[in-house]
């Protein structure tokens, strides 16, 4: 399990995260939602090592991550897909994806095996292998960004606004890829401004406000929660949300705090 305990972190001397306590169940898709400025992306930066917390701990199955830095966190199996502009546009799709296996570069056989596994999951990597990344659509870029992270076979995949700028068709493809990645055994922690979409993809949901956890529950329960519906879903919970909340939850979906 990935846990953040008592985390204070921010930028320029100000703390965005205010003593954050947060748990990401192993094997789940956990979605963090909340208003702008709540600290959603900051959580991902702290976990990935891009931002060192001023206070608090980040623990992955007994290993402390908060002082390891980006390379050390990656070595522990945590990989992040940034919000946007994560590819090198003048490089080919193949080159961009292989960069994800940079730490494996001395083991060419293993690097080739990882690449083939990624191609099986994300066929566009082979179909457009020699095209420049700058020629891809938004949805295609997002899939290649995820493909690059999968080269390290991460235990935890961090996604920052995976729906940003995508058309409905691309959004459906990316959502399916996230589900397939999770089904293959990868824990997914994503931040999503589109609350209905994010909670719809997730098994577990967290509402962040003011740098702290306000609600923590199975995603279906949050969709059906009148408070969440009023603040983030534009009204009362839907019938579908109520039905999901009434259905039995899997063991790894977590429970409300």
C-alpha positions, 0 to 999 in steps of 0.5 A: 500500500502507498501511504502519505502521513502528515505531509506538508509540502508546497512551493515558494515557502507556502504549504499546499498540502497541510498535514495530508494523510492519504492511503492508496490501496494496492491493486486499486484505481484511486482517483483524487478529485477536488477544486482547483488549488486543493493540492491534487497534482502536488500529491503526485509530485510528492509521491514521484519525488519531484517535490520533497515534502517539508514534513511527513512520510511517503511509504510504499510497502515499507519503503520510505520514498520521500528522500529518494528523489525521482530516480530512487522513486522510479527504482522502487517501481513508481512512474508518473505520466505528467499532465501534458507535453511529456513527449519529445516531438521531434523523436519517433514514437519508438524512440520516445517509448524506449526512453522509458527503459533507459535504466535497462539500456545495458540489458538489450534483451530485457529492453526488447522484451519490455518493448514487445509487451508494451506493443501488445498492450498498446498497438499504436506504438508499433503501428506508428513506430517511426512517426514523429511524436509531434504528429500524434493527436492528443489521445495518441500522445497520451497513450504513448506517454503511458506506454513509455512509463510501462517500460519499467513495469511500474508497481504504481502508475501516477496519472495527472489529468489523463482526460485533458484535451481529449475528444470522446473517442480518444478519452474512451481509448485512454480509459480502457488502457488505464483499466487494462493496465490496472487489470494487469496488476498495476496500482493506479493513482490518478488526478482528474478534474473531470470528477464524473469521469475520474470516479467512473474509472476508479474503484476508490475515490478521495476528495481533497480540499485545502490540502487535506482529505475531506472524503475517502471512500469507494468511488461508487459511494462518492458518486452517490454522495449528495454532497459530492454530487452538489459540489462536483457533479452538478446536482443530485446523484444519478440513478446509476450512481445510486445503483453502483453504491448499492452494489457489493464492493470488492475487497480492495476498493477500500472503506469510508473513513 
